[in-house]
Amino acid sequence: MADTQLTTDTTPTPEPSPSPKQEKTRSLWGDAWLELRRSPMFWIAAVLIVFIVAMAIAPQLFTKADPYFCDLNNSLKKPGANGTLFGYTLQGCDVYARTVYGARSSILVGLLASLGTLLLGSLIGVVAGYFGGWVDIILSRLGDVFFAIPLLLGGIIILYTFPNKLNTPYMVVVLKVVAAIVVLGWPTIARLMRSSVLQVIPTDYVQAGRALGAGSSRLIFSHVLPNAFAPAVVVATINLGAYIATEATLSFLGIGLQAPVISWGVDISEASGIGYIAAAPHMLLVPSAFLSITVLAFILLGEAIRDALDPKLR
């Protein structure tokens, strides 16, 4: 019997290449972070904000002078006198030391007010947009009432109604200003959040969650809120700078933060007296410059976040 020769295909079969690691699906915030890292505007704003926040948290790193120590012998002296960087105030206080320590109050008011309006406005906006009906009507009309009150005018009325006493604790003074801003500032965030929720509700993943029996709380926190929250974050970031300016304005008028509390608004108010601007312009220019740079930094940050979150702008 003839031997049967077994033939095999000698063509080498390509070995399966190692499968690349499956790329993780990036979320909206992940894509936004990638865009932010390529934005010069973001890095400029971030550096300025880190510097200002560090100054507010640890002012001792920037100056050794006591902001409360005043010597009338140094009254209205120009920058460079006695080795000081930005001169002295009318009472003989170091302008640079007061400006550094004033960052804490201004940043604290702006941060708490922005966070408060974001939380309150988002809650009301989500409830109004998700449930609709009479709930939406009541909350929307309530928002219209507060939205019709100018922020500055309403803040003046509220703070005049609840004045501070000489022995009022520091945090109570700060929280009064924060509360006045939050009470009048939440309708902007609520309107924006309501609009975003109304756009998210008809999407397939929300309707699929409802079909599978997901409850309202799970739909809101797992699907609606994460996809509707981005515009509110952008506006809250920009508003943070605006709220710092609002605090400075209220303090300038003498009804916001008041001495002995140190803030940029208080220092600007003290420097704007008759004759002081011409005699000692450094008293006004230094805190005003720090205030303007801070407001600009948060506006730039908000615009950079907006550009990163909006796919139409990529």
C-alpha positions as CSV (number, residue, x, y, z in Angstrom):
1,M,0.0,0.0,0.0
2,A,1.4,3.3,-1.0
3,D,2.3,5.5,1.8
4,T,-0.1,8.4,2.0
5,Q,1.8,11.6,2.3
6,L,0.1,14.1,4.5
7,T,0.4,17.6,3.1
8,T,0.2,20.6,5.4
9,D,0.0,24.1,4.5
10,T,3.4,25.5,5.2
11,T,2.3,29.1,4.8
12,P,2.9,30.7,8.2
13,T,-0.3,31.8,9.8
14,P,0.1,35.3,11.2
15,E,0.0,35.3,14.9
16,P,-2.8,37.4,16.3
17,S,-1.4,40.7,17.2
18,P,-1.8,41.7,20.7
19,S,-5.1,43.5,21.0
20,P,-4.6,47.1,22.0
21,K,-6.1,48.1,25.3
22,Q,-9.6,49.2,24.7
23,E,-9.7,52.9,24.8
24,K,-11.9,54.1,27.6
25,T,-14.9,56.0,26.6
26,R,-14.2,59.6,27.7
27,S,-17.0,61.5,29.3
28,L,-17.9,65.1,28.5
29,W,-15.7,66.3,31.3
30,G,-12.8,64.1,30.2
31,D,-13.0,65.6,26.7
32,A,-13.2,69.1,28.3
33,W,-10.1,68.5,30.3
34,L,-8.2,67.6,27.2
35,E,-9.3,70.7,25.5
36,L,-8.5,72.8,28.6
37,R,-4.9,71.6,28.7
38,R,-4.4,72.9,25.2
39,S,-5.9,76.3,26.0
40,P,-3.5,79.2,26.8
41,M,-6.4,81.2,28.2
42,F,-7.0,78.4,30.8
43,W,-3.4,78.3,31.9
44,I,-3.1,82.1,32.3
45,A,-6.3,82.1,34.4
46,A,-5.2,79.1,36.4
47,V,-1.9,80.6,37.3
48,L,-3.5,83.9,38.4
49,I,-6.2,82.1,40.4
50,V,-3.7,79.8,42.1
51,F,-1.6,82.8,43.1
52,I,-4.6,84.7,44.5
53,V,-6.0,81.7,46.3
54,A,-2.6,81.0,47.8
55,M,-2.5,84.6,48.9
56,A,-5.9,84.2,50.6
57,I,-5.0,81.0,52.3
58,A,-1.5,81.8,53.5
59,P,-0.9,85.6,53.4
60,Q,2.1,85.1,55.7
61,L,4.0,83.7,52.7
62,F,3.7,87.0,50.9
63,T,4.2,89.5,53.6
64,K,5.5,89.6,57.2
65,A,3.9,92.9,58.0
66,D,0.9,93.1,60.3
67,P,-2.1,94.6,58.3
68,Y,-3.6,95.9,61.6
69,F,-0.5,97.7,62.7
70,C,-0.8,101.4,61.9
71,D,1.6,104.3,62.6
72,L,0.4,107.8,62.0
73,N,4.0,108.9,61.4
74,N,3.7,107.0,58.1
75,S,0.4,108.4,57.0
76,L,0.0,108.7,53.2
77,K,3.7,108.0,52.6
78,K,4.5,107.0,49.0
79,P,5.6,103.6,47.8
80,G,9.2,102.9,48.8
81,A,9.1,104.8,52.0
82,N,10.6,102.9,54.9
83,G,11.1,100.0,52.6
84,T,7.4,99.4,52.0
85,L,6.3,98.2,48.5
86,F,3.1,100.2,48.0
87,G,3.2,102.9,50.6
88,Y,0.9,103.6,53.5
89,T,-2.7,104.4,54.1
90,L,-4.1,107.5,55.9
91,Q,-3.8,105.7,59.2
92,G,-0.3,104.6,58.4
93,C,-1.1,101.0,57.6
94,D,1.0,99.1,55.1
95,V,-1.1,99.1,51.8
96,Y,0.6,95.9,50.5
97,A,-0.1,94.0,53.7
98,R,-3.7,95.0,53.7
99,T,-4.1,94.1,50.1
100,V,-2.7,90.7,50.6
101,Y,-4.8,90.0,53.7
102,G,-7.9,91.5,52.0
103,A,-7.8,88.7,49.4
104,R,-9.2,86.2,51.9
105,S,-12.5,88.0,52.5
106,S,-13.1,88.8,48.9
107,I,-12.3,85.3,47.6
108,L,-14.3,83.7,50.5
109,V,-17.4,85.8,49.7
110,G,-17.1,85.1,45.9
111,L,-16.5,81.4,46.4
112,L,-19.3,80.8,48.9
113,A,-21.8,83.0,46.9
114,S,-21.0,81.2,43.6
115,L,-21.3,77.8,45.3
116,G,-24.5,78.7,47.0
117,T,-26.2,80.1,43.9
118,L,-25.0,77.0,41.9
119,L,-26.5,74.5,44.4
120,L,-29.7,76.4,45.0
121,G,-30.3,77.3,41.4
122,S,-29.4,73.8,40.1
123,L,-31.8,72.2,42.6
124,I,-34.7,74.5,41.7
125,G,-34.0,74.3,38.0
126,V,-33.8,70.4,38.0
127,V,-37.0,70.1,39.9
128,A,-38.8,72.6,37.7
129,G,-37.6,71.1,34.4
130,Y,-37.9,67.4,35.4
131,F,-41.4,67.4,37.0
132,G,-42.9,70.2,34.9
133,G,-46.6,71.1,35.3
134,W,-47.7,73.2,38.3
135,V,-44.3,72.7,40.0
136,D,-42.6,74.3,37.0
137,I,-45.1,77.1,36.9
138,I,-44.7,78.0,40.6
139,L,-40.9,77.8,40.6
140,S,-40.6,79.7,37.4
141,R,-42.8,82.5,38.6
142,L,-40.9,82.6,41.9
143,G,-37.7,82.9,39.9
144,D,-39.1,85.7,37.9
145,V,-39.9,87.7,41.0
146,F,-36.3,87.5,42.3
147,F,-34.9,87.9,38.8
148,A,-36.6,91.3,38.5
149,I,-34.8,92.6,41.6
150,P,-31.4,94.1,40.6
151,L,-28.6,92.3,42.5
152,L,-26.9,95.4,43.8
153,L,-30.1,97.2,44.8
154,G,-31.5,94.1,46.5
155,G,-28.2,93.5,48.3
156,I,-28.4,97.1,49.7
157,I,-31.9,96.5,50.9
158,I,-31.2,93.2,52.6
159,L,-28.0,94.3,54.3
160,Y,-29.6,97.6,55.5
161,T,-32.4,95.5,56.9
162,F,-29.9,93.2,58.8
163,P,-27.1,95.6,59.8
164,N,-23.9,94.4,61.5
165,K,-22.9,95.4,65.0
166,L,-19.4,96.2,66.2
167,N,-19.0,92.8,67.9
168,T,-20.4,90.8,65.0
169,P,-18.2,87.7,64.3
170,Y,-16.2,87.7,61.1
171,M,-17.9,84.7,59.6
172,V,-21.4,86.2,60.4
173,V,-20.5,89.3,58.5
174,V,-19.2,87.3,55.5
175,L,-22.2,85.0,55.5
176,K,-24.7,87.9,55.5
177,V,-23.1,89.2,52.3
178,V,-23.1,85.7,50.8
179,A,-26.8,85.1,51.8
180,A,-27.8,88.4,50.1
181,I,-26.1,87.4,46.9
182,V,-27.4,83.9,46.9
183,V,-31.0,85.0,47.6
184,L,-30.9,87.3,44.5
185,G,-28.5,85.4,42.3
186,W,-30.0,81.9,42.1
187,P,-32.7,82.6,39.3
188,T,-30.0,82.8,36.6
189,I,-28.6,79.4,37.4
190,A,-32.2,78.0,37.8
191,R,-33.3,79.2,34.4
192,L,-30.2,77.8,32.7
193,M,-30.5,74.4,34.5
194,R,-34.2,74.2,33.7
195,S,-33.5,74.7,30.0
196,S,-30.7,72.1,30.0
197,V,-32.9,69.6,31.8
198,L,-35.7,70.1,29.2
199,Q,-33.1,69.3,26.5
200,V,-31.8,66.2,28.2
201,I,-35.2,64.6,29.1
202,P,-36.2,63.6,25.6
203,T,-32.9,61.8,24.9
204,D,-32.9,58.0,24.4
205,Y,-30.9,57.1,27.5
206,V,-33.4,58.9,29.8
207,Q,-36.4,57.3,28.1
208,A,-34.7,53.9,28.2
209,G,-34.1,54.4,31.9
210,R,-37.8,55.2,32.4
211,A,-38.8,52.2,30.4
212,L,-36.6,49.9,32.6
213,G,-38.4,51.3,35.7
214,A,-35.7,53.6,37.1
215,G,-37.0,56.0,39.7
216,S,-37.0,59.8,39.5
217,S,-34.0,60.1,41.8
218,R,-31.9,57.6,39.9
219,L,-32.8,59.3,36.6
220,I,-32.0,62.7,37.9
221,F,-28.6,61.9,39.5
222,S,-27.4,59.3,37.0
223,H,-28.6,60.7,33.7
224,V,-30.2,64.1,33.8
225,L,-27.9,66.0,36.1
226,P,-24.5,64.9,34.8
227,N,-25.5,65.8,31.2
228,A,-27.2,69.1,32.1
229,F,-24.8,70.5,34.7
230,A,-22.0,71.8,32.4
231,P,-23.7,75.1,31.4
232,A,-24.4,75.9,35.0
233,V,-20.8,75.3,36.0
234,V,-19.6,77.7,33.3
235,V,-21.9,80.5,34.4
236,A,-21.1,79.9,38.1
237,T,-17.4,80.2,37.3
238,I,-17.9,83.5,35.5
239,N,-20.3,84.7,38.3
240,L,-17.6,84.1,40.9
241,G,-15.7,87.1,39.6
242,A,-18.8,89.1,39.3
243,Y,-19.7,88.3,42.9
244,I,-16.3,89.4,44.1
245,A,-16.9,92.7,42.4
246,T,-20.4,92.9,43.9
247,E,-18.9,92.4,47.4
248,A,-16.4,95.1,46.7
249,T,-19.2,97.5,45.6
250,L,-21.3,96.8,48.7
251,S,-18.3,97.3,50.9
252,F,-17.5,100.5,49.1
253,L,-20.9,101.7,49.9
254,G,-20.4,100.9,53.6
255,I,-23.0,98.1,53.9
256,G,-21.1,95.0,52.9
257,L,-17.9,94.0,54.8
258,Q,-17.0,96.7,57.2
259,A,-13.9,97.5,59.3
260,P,-12.2,96.0,61.1
261,V,-12.7,93.3,58.4
262,I,-10.0,93.7,55.8
263,S,-11.2,93.4,52.2
264,W,-10.4,95.1,48.9
265,G,-13.8,96.8,48.9
266,V,-13.2,98.3,52.3
267,D,-9.8,99.5,51.3
268,I,-11.1,101.1,48.1
269,S,-13.8,102.8,50.1
270,E,-11.3,104.2,52.5
271,A,-9.0,105.4,49.7
272,S,-11.8,107.2,47.8
273,G,-12.3,110.0,50.3
274,I,-12.0,113.6,49.2
275,G,-8.4,114.6,48.6
276,Y,-7.0,111.1,49.1
277,I,-7.0,110.1,45.4
278,A,-4.8,113.0,44.5
279,A,-2.6,112.9,47.6
280,A,-2.1,109.1,47.8
281,P,-3.2,107.4,44.6
282,H,-1.5,104.2,45.7
283,M,-4.2,103.7,48.3
284,L,-6.8,103.3,45.6
285,L,-4.8,101.8,42.7
286,V,-3.2,98.8,44.5
287,P,-6.4,97.1,45.9
288,S,-8.3,98.1,42.7
289,A,-5.6,96.4,40.5
290,F,-5.8,93.2,42.6
291,L,-9.6,93.2,42.4
292,S,-9.6,93.7,38.6
293,I,-7.0,91.0,38.0
294,T,-9.0,88.5,40.2
295,V,-12.3,89.3,38.4
296,L,-10.6,89.0,35.0
297,A,-9.0,85.6,36.0
298,F,-12.3,84.0,36.9
299,I,-13.9,85.4,33.7
300,L,-11.1,83.9,31.6
301,L,-11.5,80.6,33.4
302,G,-15.2,80.5,32.8
303,E,-14.8,81.3,29.1
304,A,-12.1,78.6,28.8
305,I,-14.4,76.1,30.4
306,R,-17.3,77.2,28.1
307,D,-15.1,76.7,25.0
308,A,-14.0,73.2,26.2
309,L,-17.5,72.0,27.0
310,D,-19.2,73.3,23.8
311,P,-18.4,70.8,21.0
312,K,-19.5,73.4,18.4
313,L,-16.5,75.6,19.4
314,R,-13.9,72.8,19.0
